[in-house]
Amino acid sequence: MADLNDTLSQLHQGIAEELLTRVQSGEATAAELTAAIKFLKDNGIDAHITEDSPLLNLATILPFQDPDSPIKSVG
């Protein structure tokens, strides 16, 4: 059983490293970014926005709507 646990641990680490390499290179596809997000979520990793967080920069430039404004109908 130890061999299986070691193998699974190596697989987990390899996936994490490969996803990180793809994201850091800037060459990750949309599918790879989605896989990385799911990998983080499945492993209980989340982010909290702080004043000096790059996540705050992302949140301020994305076109989020005011949650109190009505959603425009399309079509």
Secondary structure, DSSP 8 states (H G I E B T S, - for coil): -HHHHHHHHHHHHHHHHHHHHHHHHT---HHHHHHHHHHHHHTT------TT-HHHHHHHHS----TTS------
